[in-house]
Amino acid sequence: MHGQPDPFMHSPGDAPTDRLRLFFQQAPGIIAIVSGPDHVFEFANTAYLDLVGRREVVGQRVRDVLPELDEQGTVALLDNVYATGEPCIGRRMPVAFRRHANASAETRYMDFVYQPVLDEQGRVTGIFAQGFDVTRQVETETAFSESEARYRLFSEETREGVVIHNGEVILDCNPAYARIFGYADVAEVIGLPSAACVTPRSAALLQEKRALNSEEPYEIEAIRKDGSVFPAEFVGRVATWKGEKVRIGLARDLTERKRREAALRVSEAHFAAIFDQSAAGFAESDLTGRFLRVNDRFCDITGYSREELVNMRRMQDITHPDDLPGNLVLFQKAVEAGEPFEIEKRYIRPDGSEIWVSNTVTLIHDEAGRPQSIASVSLDLTARREAEAALRQSESRLRLALDAGRMAVWESDTRTNSVTISPELNRLLGFSDDETPSIEEIRARYAPGSQDRLRAAAVAAIGRGERYAEEELEVIWLDGSRHWLLLRADLEVTPGEGGAVFVKATGVAFDITERKLWEERQRLLINELNHRVKNTLATVQSLAAQSFRETGAAGGPNFTAFQERLFALARAHDVLTRDNWEGAELREIIGEVIEPYCRRSSGRCDIDGPRVRLTPSMALALSMAVHELATNAAKYGALSAAEGQVSISWSVMPGNPRQLILCWQERGGPAVAFPQRKGFGTRLIERSLAQELAGEVSLAYVPTGVVCTIKAPLPESMA
């Protein structure tokens, strides 16, 4: 093994058995070889290693590397085989394995053979172990046995039954016949129609055999007293009974035989699958390369039929010409020195296409130890090769995308307190391309507070159960210039000792300096615009005050209402300015407008609703409407009474577009009557607001308080 001739394969024995042992080195069946009285592993195939859950067994004693087997007496069995030279055969043997460290034992059922390996003097030098994991079969058979036991309790043990009938009715039968067909006593059967115990489909066959006086056994569908159908075998002959011409029949329940036949077919199919239905391609050739035997998978891989390969082809004929010279060198070494080998090569299919395979090749010896044939196991590498090519293309496309997008790739690990960077990241941080800055040198360029913000973003993402985090990073180059990066990272969290947590982050960085500078310029412009709008509103207020003064109403309610409307409009402008006039939150708009009224009314205003973002025009319109409603409530409605309350709630209904439904409802105030005339505020709400929102507005003057309902579509941009 491991590139050396296998001494165990030269032991005398049955030639086909020796050939198959080597042939199935990589088959699903478990195979292992131990040597010496201490039973040191010389070889264990993949199936064996998968079974025991360990990778390092070769060169170690069985009792050391698999102590649980020693505890169960396996080593004692090996000792006996080694001492006596007699093989040990186990069937359906339960064996407990600890397949992983600190894991509980897992019991598997095994069929196995421990075969002593003899040297030329007939002395035992080792043991060849071969077996199959038959756990699933045992479980199936156990379940079947339990079911069968229940059936036996119901119908007793099946035995052959004898019946006498005259073609019309049953004249007599033995107790076994009654039991076969589910009757408790012979008396229940006598007098029944002669075809009472077969299905209608088999009654015709029964009549046909009787008409022909056939004495050959035949199978029928029998039926029990309870109506259940089962397979049975019938045979009959004509006789004279009590002076009457009758037919004596013999009935045998075939249920058990059918079950055994089915089980045998399953067993045969199981063992045939090792060769014919394996996921790997198996082939056996003579020492010249001519194929002797192949399985279906090998035919699928090469594209040839079994007949074409066995009768007309050699290994050399289907191997790619570029791969053949190297393959022949290894093939010849295997023939001459018995060295197994592995090779990746291409087969040429009948249509001229190529297919990559991984071949594991082993020499098979005859009973005298002479080279007899070559066994090979072929695995289709097409998917792996395509995946590797796709990976290379993906990496190439990724590199092009990174270069085109001026993105930098980086990786950091808190366990090692290290960072892996790229030339592009060096450029973004102000280092030269060929520098290799340390983590301390990189962090030295962070703006104050930046490292804490990065750590907080990672902690927040992990706390939400997310693997991805995003945060902006401000860095200061050596020349004093400030730059901003957008970092996006994939986080891999690993627990450490003592409750410690280590985070490995892999991500990309974008230069967003221009965007940040643009945002700053935009903020300055918006602030300047807001300042000018406020100056304009102040000018309007001054002009209005002068106008009202000339009419002698400067201190009257109309002037006060006008001022309050201007203030509501200004507060809405403040909210929009904070969001760069990109929109505003509905809750914030309502809160700003009614805050003075709620403050005076000791918190008797209830605001409830989901997060809804409004366009600037919607925000201004709603702020004016809510101001009018709050002013009216403070003067005449719920907020004018000590116990009055105002509820402002909203919801979003699904649809295309989505619909905002906002409800203003007053209660606990003075009784409400329908107004004799509509003032400016009412007209503002019912007409201007509905038109501005492209929706519907309704005012209801119910006795318990004013109710205003607003329905308006929400633009998709505010989703």
N, C-alpha and C positions, 0 to 999 in steps of 0.2 A: 504493500500500500504506500501511498504518498510518493509515487514515482519509483518505488523499488519492487522487484518481483515478490509476489506474495507467497511465502513458504507454505502456507496452509493449503494453497490450491494445488500443490503437488502430492497431496495425500492420496493414497489409493482409494478407490471407491467406484461407484457406478458412474460411467462417463456422462450420460445425459444429466444426472443429478449434479455432477461437478460443473458441467457447462451452464446449467441453469443457475447454479449458485452465483457464478461470476456474472452471468448475463443479467441477473436481477440485483446487482450491487446498488443500483440507484432506483429500484422499483419501490412502490409504496410499502411492501413487506419489510419488517425490521430485520437487519442482519448485523451481527457483531462477531468479532473473533477475539478471544482472550487466550493468553499463553501462560504456561508454567503453572506450578501448584498454587501460586498466589493469585492467579487469574488476572493478569495485567492486560488491559485493553490494547490490542494491536490494531483494531479497526472497528468502526461503527458507522453505518451508513446514515444518510440524512433522516430517514424515517425513524431510526433508533434514537437519534439525537433529539428529534422533535418530540418523541414519546417521553423521554426522561427530562426534557427541558433544560439540558445542559450542553455546552459546546466543547468543553475541555475534558474529555474522558481518556483519549489515547495516551498510553504511557502510565496510567494510574490503575491501582487495584480496584476491583469491583467494590469491595467492602469499604474502601476509603471514599470513592467518589459517589457511590450510591448506598449509603449506610442503611437506608430503609429496606433495600433488598436483602441485606444481611440479616436484618431483624425478622424478615418474613421467611427465612430459610432458603433463599435462592443460592447463597454462597455454599450452603451445605449440599444442595443438589449438584452444584458444579464440582465440589470436592468429591462427591460420590462418582460422578462421570469420569473425572480425572483418575480416581483411584481404581475403578473397576474396568474402565474402557467400554462400559455399556452406555448406549445413548439413553437420554431421558426425554420422554414425550409428555407434554402437558396439553390438556384440552380444557378449554373454558376455565382456565386458572385465574382466580382473582389476584391481582397484584396492585399494591398501593404505591404510587409515585408522588414524590414532592417535586413538582415540575418547575417551581419557582422558589426562590429564597423566602423563608418565613411563611410559605404558603402551607395550607393544610393538605394532608395526603388525599390524592384522587385515585380511586380504585378503577382499574381497567381490567377487562377480561382478555386473556391471551391464549392463543394456540401457539405452541412453540416446540422446538426440537433442540436439545443440546447434544450435538454429535461430536464424539472425540475425534481429534485430528492426530493421526499416527505418523511416525517417521518410517523410514525404510525398514527398520528393525521391528516395527509393530509397537513401538512404545508411544504412549500418549504424550504429546507435546503441547497440546492446547485443546480448545473447545470451540467449535463453530456453532453459533446460536442463530436460529432463524425462526421467525414467527410472524403472526398477524394479530392486530388488534381487532378482536371480534366482539367488542363490548356491545355494539349496536345489535349484532345477531343474538347475543345472549339475552339482551333486554327484550328483543322481539319474541324469542322463543319462550322466555319466562312468561311474558304476557299471554302468549298463545297457550302455554301449558296451564296457566291459571284459568283461561277461558275453557280449555278442554276439560279440566277437572270439574268445572261447574256443569258442563254438558254431561259428563259421565254420571254425576250425581242425579241428573234429571232422567237419563235414558238407560243407565247401566252400561256395562261393558258390551261392545258390539260383538256378536257371534253370528255364525251362519244360521239361517233359518230355513226350515223345510215346510212346504205347503202342498196340499192336495186339493185340486179343484177339477170340476167337470166342464170348464169353459164358461159356466154361468155363475156359479157361486163357489165360495171356498168351503170345502168339506171338512178339512182338518188342517192343523199346523202344530208345530212344536212351540214351546215357550219362547225360544230365541227369536222365532219369526215374529211373534207378537211384540216382543221387546224392540226389535229392529224398527217396527212401524209405529211404535209409541203406544201400544195397548198394554194395559196392566194384566190382562188375563187372556188365555186362549179363547175362552167363551165369547169375548167381545169380537173376535175375528171370524169365527165360524158363522157362516150364513151371509157374510158380506159378499158383494159382487166380486168376481175373480179379478176384475181390473180396478178394485177400490183403492189399491195401494200404489197405483202409478198415476202420473199426470195424464191428462187427456191427450197430450202430444205423444206419449209413449204407449197409450192404450192400443193405438193402431199397430205399432210395432209388435206388441205382445200378441195381438190377434194374428198377425202375419206369421210369426214364428210358430204359433200353435197350428195354423193351417198347413204349414210346410213340415210339421213334425220335426222341426229343427232341434238338434241336441247340442248345438254349439253355443257357448256362452256369449252373451251380448250385454251391453250397458244400456240402462234406461234411467229416466228420471222418476225416482220413487217419491211417494208422498206419505207423510206420517198422519196419524190421527189428528194431530193439531194443525195440519195443512202445510207443514214445512216440507220443502222439497230437498232431496239429497241424491247423490249419485249412487247407483246400486248395480250389481251384476246379477243377471238372471241366467239360469240354464234349466232346461226341463226335458222330460221324456214321457212318452206314453206308457201307461201301465194299467193294470187291472186292480181295482181296490174294492173289496166287498162285492165282487161280481160285477162291478161297473167299470167301464172304460173311463179312465181319468188321466190327468197329467200331473206328474209329481215335479215340483219345481224347487230349485235351490236358490236362495237369495243371500247375497253378501253385500253388506254396507261398504261402499268404496270411499267413504269420507276420509278415513285415516290414510288410505293408500294415496288418494289424490293429494292430501296434504303433504305426505312424504315426497311425492313426485314433484310437487311445486317447490318444496324446500330444497330438493336435490337440484332442480333447475336453477334456483337462486344461488345455491352454493357453487354449482359449475360456472354460472355466469360471473360470480364473484372472482373466482380464480382465473377465469379466462380474461376478465377485465384487466388483470395485472399486466397482461401482455397486449391483448388486442384493443383494449379501450383506454389505455393509459393516455394521459395528456402529453406524454413525450413519445417521440417516434423511436421504436425499437427495431433494430435490424441485426441479422446475423449473416456473416459472409464467410467464405472459405479464405484460405491464406493468399489467394490471388485477387481477392476483392469481389468475387462473384457472389451475388446474394443467394442465401439459402432460405431465409425466413424473414418476413417483415410484418409489422402490424398495420392496422388501418391508419393510424396517425402518421406513420412514416410515409404511407402512400399519399395522404393529404398534403404533407409538407412538400414532397418531391413532385407531385402531380402525375405520378405513374400508377397504374393498377398493380395489384399484387402479382398477377401473371406476367406483366411486362418486366417487373423487377427481378423476379425469381428465375424466369426462363431466358431473359434476353439482355440483362444489364449487369454491369459491374460498378463498383464504387467509382472507379476512374471515369466511367462513361457519363456520370451525372454531376461530377465535380467541376467547378469553374476552372478553365485552363490556367488562370492566374494563380489559383490557390492549390492546384494539383501538385506541383513540385514539392512544396513544403509538406503537404499532406502525405505524399509517398515516402518521404524520409522518415516521418514519425511512424507511418504504417509499418515500414520495414524494421524499424527498431522494436516495435511491439512484437512482430513475428519472431525476430531473432533473439531478443533479450527479454521478452515478456513485459516490457515497460508499458503501462497504461499511459494514455495521454489525452489531453483536451485540446481542441482546436476550434476556432471560429472560422467558418468558410462559407462559400456560396455553392448552392446546388443550381444547376440549369434545368428548368422545367421543360416539358415538351413544347410549350408555346414560346420558348426562348427567354422567358422572364427569369429573373434571378431571385433567390431567396436566401437570406442569411440564416445560418444555424450554428448552434454550439454543439459540438460533438464530443462525447466522452467515450473513449474507445478502450476495450479491455481484451486481452488474449484469453481464450478458453483452451484448457488442456484436456487431453483424454485421460483415461484411467492410469496410463503409464507415465503421465506427466509430459507427454509430447504435445507441442502446439497443434491444435485441431481446427479452431475457427476463431473469428473475430466478432465480438459483440459490441454494438455501439448504441448509445442513447443520444437522440437528436432533439434539441429544443429550438423551436422557431424563434428567431431573434428579430423578426420583422417589426413587431410592435416596439421593441426596445430601440432598434435602429431609427425608426421613424420618430420616436419620442426624442432621441438624442439630436436628430436633425432639426426637429421642431424647436427644441431647446436652444440650439445654436442660432436658429433664425430669430427666435424670440429675444435672445440676449442681444443679437445684432440690432433688432428693431428698437429694443429698450435703450441701447447705447445711442442710436441715432436720435431717439426721442429726447433723451437726457441732454445730448449735445445741442439739439435744435431748440429745446426749451430753456437752455442755460440752467438746468437743474443740477444740483450737487447731491451725491449719495453719501450717507454717513451711517455710522453704527456706534453705539455706546453701550457700556456694560457697567452697572454699578457694583457687580461682584469684584471686578478687577480695577474699577475706577479708571477705565480706559476709553478712548474714542478712536475710531478708524475713519479717516477722512479721505477725500479725493482731491485732485488738483483744482477742480472747479470750486470745491468748498474752501480751499485755501484762498482762491481769488475773492470769494464772497466775504471772507473774514479779514482780508487785507494782508495775507501772507503770499509769498512767492510760490509758484507752482511746485518747485522742488523741495520746499521746506517740509519738515515733519514736526510740527509743533506738538508739545505735550498738552495734556488735558488742562494743566494749570495755565499755560500760555494762552490757550483758547479762551478759558473762562476769564482771563485778565482783560479780554476785550469786550466782555459783556457790559452793557450799561448797568448802572446801579439798579438792583431789584430784579433784573432779568432772570437770573438763575432761580430765584424763589418762584417767579411766575411759571417757569418751565416745570419746576418740580410740582407746583400746585396743579398744573394742567394734567400731568401724568397721574398724580394721586386721584384727581377727580375722575378721570377716565376709568381708572382701575376700580374706584369705588362704585361707578355705575355698571361695572361688569363689562366694559367695552375694551377692545384691544387696540383701538386707534385714538390718537390724541393729536391736537393741532394747536399751535401757539405762535405768536409773533415774537421775534427776538430782535432787540436793538443792540448793535455792536458799535464800538468806537475804535476807529483805526488809529494807528500811531500818529497820523497827521492831524488828528482831532476831528476828522469828518465823521458824521453819524450815518449809519446805514441800517436798514431794516430787512430782516429775513422772515419768511414764513416757513415754519417747520411742521412737517407732517410725518408721523411715526407710527410704526406697528410695534406694540408692546408685548413682550414675552415675560411673564412673571414666574419666578422660580422661588419656592420656599427654601429657606436656609435653616441653620441650626439656631435654637433659642428663639424661635419665632421671627427671625429676620426674613426680609423679603428682598430679593434681588430682581432688578428690572433690566432686561436687554431690549434696547430700542434700535430699530432699523428704519431709516426714513430718507426723505429728500428735503432739500432746502431751495427756496426760490428767493431771488432778490426782488423785494417789493418797495425799494427805496423811492422810486419814482411815484408809485401809487400813494405812499405815505405823504410825500411832499405835495402831491396833487390834492389829497384829502385835507391837508393843512391849509392850502390855498383856498380850497372850497369852503372850509370852515370860516376862514377870515372873511370871505365874500358874503357868506350867509349872515354872519354876525353884523357886517356893515349894512346889509340889506335890512335886517331886523331893526337895527338902530334907526335907519331912515324911515322904516314903516312906523316905528313908535313916534318918531318926530312928526310924521304926517298925522298920526292919530292925535297927538298933542295939539297940533295946529287945528285939526278939525274940532277938538274939544274947546279950544280957545275961541274959534269962530262961532261955535254954537253958543258958548257962554255969552259972547258979545251980542249975538242975535237975540237970545232969550232976554238979556238985560234991557235991550232996546224996547222989547215988548212988555217989559215989567214982569216977566215970569222966570227970572234967573234963579230964584230959590224955590220954584214950584216943583210939583211931582213930575211933570213932563221932562224938565231939564235933568232931574235926578235919574229918571229912567233912561234917558239918552246917555248920560255918563256911564251908567252901569253896563249898558250894552257895549259901549266902547271898551270898558275894562274887560268884559268877557271875551271880546274879540282879541284884545291884547294878550290875555292869558293863553288863548288858543295859539296865537302866534308864538308865544314863548315855548310851548310844548313842541310845535313843529320845528322851531329853530334848533332845539336840542337834538332832534333827529335829522338835521340837515335838510329839512323840508322834503324828506322822502316819504313821510307818513307819520302817523301817531297812533298810540295805543288808545282804544276806546275808553278803558278804565281811567287812564291818566287824564284824558280830555274832560270826562265827567267829573272826576275828582277835583280838578283845578277850578271848574266852573261853580260847583255847588259848595266848595270848601267854606266860603264865607257864611253861607246859610246854615250849613251843618254845624259850624262852630258856634253860631248864635243860638242854635236850637238843641245844643247839648247832645249831639250825636244821634239825632232821631232820623237820620238818613241811612238807608240800607242799600248798598251797591253790591250786585252779584251778577256774575256772568263769565264766560270763558274769555281767553285771550283773543282779541280781535284787533287787527291792524287796519287803520283807515287811511284813505288817500287824503292829501291836504284839503281838497275841496269838501270832502265829506266831514272832516274834522271841524272845519270852520262852520259849516252849516249846522251840525249837531250841537256845537258849543253855543251858538246863538239860540237854538231851540230850547236846550236844557236851561239856559239862563232865563228865558221867558217863563218857562214852567216853574222854575225855582222862585222867581220874583213874584209870580202870581200866588204860589203856595205860601210865601212869607207874608203877603198882604192879606189875602182873603181865604187861603186854603188851609191845608193840614198844618203847615209850619206856623200859622198864626195862633194856634191853640196849644196849650201846655201839653196835652196828651197826643197831639197829632203826629203822624209818621208818614214818611215818604219812602217808597220802595222803587228802586231803579234796577231792573233786571233785563238781561238780553240772552239770546241764544242764536245759534247758527243752524239753519236747516240745509240739509244736503240738496244738491241739484246742480244744474248748469244754467246760469251761475248759482252759487250758494246765496241764500237769503238771510240777511240780518233782521231779526225781529227784536225790537227794543220796546219795553213797556214801562211807562211812568205811572205809578198808582199811588194815590193819596188815600189816607183813612184816619179817622179819629179827629178830624177837623170839623168846622161848622158845616151844617147841611148845605148841599150844593144845589143851586137852581140854574136852569138854562139861562144864559145871559141874554139881555134884551138886545144888545148890539155887540158886534165883534170889533175888538180893539186891534191896535197895531200888532200886539204880540200874537193874538189868535191868527190874524191873517198871515203873519210871518211863518207860523208853524204849519198851518193848513195848506198854504199855497207855495210860498217860496221854498220851504223845506222839502216838500214833496217834489217840486220841480228840480231842485238842486241835487237831490238824491236819486232822481228817476224812479221814485217808489211811491208808497202810499202812506198817508198820515191820517189818523182818525182821532178825534177828541170826543170823549164821552163824559157828560156831566151827570154822573150817577149820584144819588143822595149821599152816599158814604164818602165820596171824594172824586176828584177829577182823575180820569184814566186816559192816558195818551198812548196810542200804539203806533209804532213806526216800522214799516217794512221797506227794506231797501236791498237791491242786489249788491253783492260784494265782488269787485273786480278780481280776476284770476291773479293779478299781480300782488294782491293782498292775501293770497292763500297761505 
